[in-house]
Amino acid sequence: MGIIQVVSDRLGAGKTCLISALLTRLAESGKRVGYYKPFSASPENDPDVSFISQRLLTGENIPQPRPAPQ
């Protein structure tokens, strides 16, 4: 099991965007993925956690792989 930790010293740096792309790509390749946000002012109401849990980790909205351009 590998763990990737993405950190920044400021809000809005693109951490969630990067993690979303990585989760999607890994899931497309058949890997099991998970998401954990250890530092949040209100984890139960965090929009990042909701977005990733409900949209990306459910599998229903993960794009299907496309053939590479020729």
N, C-alpha and C positions, 0 to 999 in steps of 0.2 A: 504494500500500500504506500503510495506516494502522497505527500502533502505539499501543497503550494500555498504559501502565505504571501498576500499582497498587502503592502502597507504604504502609507503616505503621511506626510506631516500636515496635510490640509484637507478640508472638505472639497468635494467636487473635482478631485484630481483624475478621476476615471477608473477607480478601483472596481466598482461594480460593473462597469462596461467591460473591462478586461476579463474579470472573472466570468461574466455571462458568456462572453465569446469562448473562453477556454472550456467552460462546462458544456456548451453546445457542441464544440468540436470533439471533445473527448467522448461525449455521449453518442455522437454520430459514428465514432469509430468503435463503438461497442463496449466502452469502458463504463464501469459503475462510477457514478459521481455523487458527491454530496456537497453541501454548503453550510458553513458555520460562520457567523459574524460575532466574534467574542466581545467587541467593544461597540456598544450602541446605547444611546441615551434611554431608549425605550424599546427593547427587543420585541416585545409583544405587538408593537405598533409600527415597527420599522418597515418602510415601503420597499427597501431593497430585499429584505428577507421574504416578504410576501410575493414580490415579483418573481424572484428566482424559484421559490418553492412552488408557487401556483402555476407559473408559466413554463419554466424551463425544466424542472425536475419531474414533472408529471409525464413527460414524454409525448404529450399530445401536440405540442407546438414546436417540437424540435424539427428543424428542417431536415429533409432527406438528403443524403449525399448526392451530388450531381457529378456526372462524368467530367473529367478534366478537359479543357478546351484543346482542340487539335492544332 
